[in-house]
């Protein structure tokens, strides 16, 4: 499979997100359409039929599905990546945090599927960069011989850092996420030593994993993401490798812990 024509789902459903999510039940066999939409909306999917109708038409006019399909072909060839369904939906442009922190775009990746949530304000390069980031996740999840359910904080920050370095390699630093520039290298080194490294083995389902990854509570904003980018960038610089070269390497090796 490849890029799914979800624009047709939106049109047939008059934008109703719950009706649209009925098409996804076979990809989430234990969940209802309402549960699927609740889950996806937490990551940026649009929330109302009005949003769906209006934004769906605007994305169609921007050839978003064609842009993604062409870019996917390039990425699959470059990384020898798997064929997975890619679902594109309008993002929730009423979400202030999403608009301010991510310019209205976000994604969600699994080993067997990928979601892109895009606003009409996103440029073609932004769409390509988002797909690059998320599809890199898919490749890492398939090529790194460790089940995602067993991922630790270290595995997750490497996953995120690797994906953002793939964006930088293909489109330049200007196309990377805002969080890549939140801290200086000196600050990132301190975050790594004092916060991330001591908690590196907390598993994905733990509160501490999420707290450190996103920077909740007293933890600096997006700490895990930022340090992951820092660690992967340093490894690539030292080894003169590219992101596509290290998709199978253990997280401990990339973080220079072995």
C-alpha positions in Angstrom: 0.0 0.0 0.0 1.0 3.6 -0.2 -0.8 7.0 0.1 -4.5 6.4 0.7 -6.9 8.7 -1.0 -8.5 9.9 2.2 -9.7 13.0 0.4 -12.4 10.8 -1.0 -13.3 9.5 2.4 -13.7 13.1 3.6 -15.8 14.0 0.6 -18.1 10.9 0.9 -18.5 11.5 4.6 -19.2 15.3 4.3 -16.2 15.9 6.5 -17.7 14.0 9.5 -14.6 12.8 11.3 -16.4 9.9 13.0 -17.7 8.6 9.6 -14.2 9.0 8.2 -12.7 7.0 11.0 -15.0 4.1 10.2 -12.7 3.4 7.3 -9.8 3.0 9.7 -11.4 0.3 11.9 -9.6 -2.5 10.0 -6.3 -0.8 10.9 -7.3 -0.6 14.6 -9.4 -3.8 14.9 -10.0 -3.5 18.7 -11.2 0.2 18.6 -14.5 1.9 17.5 -14.5 4.8 15.1 -15.1 7.2 18.0 -12.1 5.8 19.9 -10.0 6.0 16.8 -10.9 9.7 16.3 -10.3 10.5 19.9 -6.8 8.9 19.7 -5.9 10.6 16.4 -7.3 14.0 17.5 -4.8 13.9 20.4 -2.1 14.0 17.8 -3.5 16.7 15.6 -6.4 15.4 13.5 -9.3 17.8 12.8 -12.3 17.6 15.1 -15.5 18.7 13.3 -17.4 18.1 10.0 -17.1 21.7 9.1 -13.3 21.6 9.5 -13.2 18.4 7.4 -15.2 19.8 4.5 -13.5 23.2 4.4 -9.9 22.1 5.0 -10.2 18.9 2.9 -11.0 20.9 -0.1 -8.1 23.3 0.5 -5.7 20.4 0.9 -7.0 18.8 -2.3 -6.4 22.1 -4.2 -2.8 22.1 -3.0 -2.2 18.6 -4.4 -1.2 17.3 -1.0 -1.9 13.6 -1.8 0.2 13.8 -5.0 3.1 15.6 -3.2 3.1 12.9 -0.5 2.9 10.0 -3.1 5.9 11.4 -5.1 8.0 12.0 -2.0 7.2 8.6 -0.6 8.6 6.9 -3.7 11.9 8.8 -3.2 12.1 7.8 0.5 11.3 4.2 -0.1 14.0 4.0 -2.7 16.6 5.8 -0.6 16.0 3.9 2.6 14.7 0.6 1.2 11.7 1.2 3.3 8.5 -0.9 3.8 5.2 -0.3 2.0 2.7 0.9 4.5 -0.6 2.8 4.2 -0.2 6.6 4.6 -3.3 8.4 5.8 -3.6 12.2 5.3 -6.1 14.3 7.1 -6.6 18.0 7.8 -5.1 19.1 11.1 -7.0 20.9 13.8 -6.1 24.5 13.0 -8.1 25.6 16.1 -5.4 24.0 18.3 -3.3 26.9 19.4 -0.4 24.8 20.6 -0.3 22.9 17.3 -0.3 26.1 15.3 2.4 27.8 17.4 4.7 25.0 18.1 4.4 23.0 14.9 3.0 25.4 12.3 -0.2 23.4 12.2 1.2 20.1 11.1 1.9 16.8 12.9 2.2 13.1 12.3 1.8 9.8 14.0 3.7 6.6 13.0 3.4 2.9 13.6 5.4 0.1 12.2 2.5 -0.8 9.8 0.9 2.6 9.1 1.5 6.4 9.1 -0.7 9.5 9.6 -0.1 13.0 8.5 -2.2 15.9 9.8 -1.7 19.0 7.5 -3.0 22.5 7.4 -3.7 24.6 4.3 -0.9 26.9 5.5 1.8 24.3 5.1 4.2 24.6 2.2 5.2 21.8 -0.1 8.6 21.6 1.6 6.9 21.4 5.0 4.7 18.5 3.8 7.8 16.7 2.4 9.7 17.3 5.6 6.9 16.0 7.8 6.6 12.8 5.6 10.4 12.4 5.8 10.3 12.6 9.6 7.4 10.2 10.0 8.5 7.7 7.4 11.9 7.6 8.9 10.1 6.4 12.1 8.4 3.7 10.1 11.8 2.5 8.8 13.4 2.6 12.2 10.5 0.7 13.8 10.8 -2.0 11.1 14.6 -2.2 10.8 15.7 -1.8 14.4 15.3 -5.3 16.0 13.5 -4.3 19.1 9.7 -4.2 19.6 8.2 -0.8 20.1 6.5 -2.0 23.2 9.9 -2.5 24.7 11.3 0.9 23.9 13.0 2.9 26.6 13.4 6.6 26.8 16.8 6.2 25.2 15.2 4.4 22.2 12.5 7.0 21.8 14.8 10.0 21.8 17.1 8.3 19.3 14.0 7.6 17.2 13.1 11.2 17.2 16.6 12.6 16.7 17.2 10.2 13.8 14.0 11.3 12.1 14.8 15.0 12.5 18.3 14.6 11.2 16.8 12.9 8.2 14.8 16.1 7.6 18.0 18.2 8.0 19.9 16.1 5.6 17.3 16.3 2.9 16.0 19.9 3.3 18.5 21.8 5.5 18.4 23.1 9.0 15.8 25.7 8.2 13.2 23.0 7.6 13.7 21.2 10.9 11.3 21.6 13.8 11.4 24.7 16.0 12.4 22.5 19.0 15.8 21.7 17.4 16.9 25.3 18.2 15.5 25.7 21.7 18.9 25.1 23.5 22.6 25.5 23.0 24.9 22.6 22.8 26.1 23.4 26.3 22.6 23.3 27.6 21.8 20.1 25.7 24.9 18.4 27.1 23.8 19.3 30.6 20.3 18.0 29.9 21.7 14.8 28.6 24.0 14.2 31.7 21.6 15.5 34.4 18.1 14.5 33.2 18.1 12.1 30.2 20.9 9.7 30.9 19.8 8.9 34.5 16.3 8.1 33.3 17.3 6.5 30.0 15.9 3.1 30.9 12.3 4.1 31.8 9.9 2.3 29.5 7.6 3.9 27.0 4.4 3.4 29.1 5.8 5.1 32.2 4.9 8.6 33.2 8.6 9.6 33.5 9.2 8.6 29.9 6.5 11.1 28.7 7.5 13.7 31.2 11.1 13.8 30.1 10.4 13.3 26.4 8.0 16.3 26.1 9.2 18.3 29.0 6.3 18.2 31.4 6.4 19.5 35.0 9.8 20.8 36.0 11.5 19.2 33.0 12.6 21.7 30.3 10.2 21.9 27.2 10.7 19.1 24.7 13.9 17.9 26.5 13.9 14.4 25.2 13.3 15.4 21.6 16.0 18.1 21.8 18.6 15.8 23.4 17.8 13.0 20.9 18.5 15.4 18.0 21.7 16.5 19.7 22.9 12.9 20.3 22.2 11.7 16.8 23.7 14.8 15.2 26.9 14.3 17.2 27.1 10.6 16.3 26.6 11.3 12.6 29.3 14.0 12.7 31.8 11.8 14.4 31.2 8.8 12.1 30.6 10.7 8.8 27.4 8.6 8.3 24.0 9.6 7.1 20.6 9.0 8.9 19.8 6.2 6.4 23.0 4.4 7.3 22.1 3.9 11.0 18.5 2.7 11.0 19.5 -0.7 12.3 22.1 0.4 14.9 21.3 -0.1 18.6 20.4 3.1 20.5 23.2 2.5 22.9 25.7 2.6 20.1 24.3 5.8 18.6 24.4 7.4 22.1 28.0 6.1 22.5 27.2 4.1 25.6 28.8 0.9 24.2 
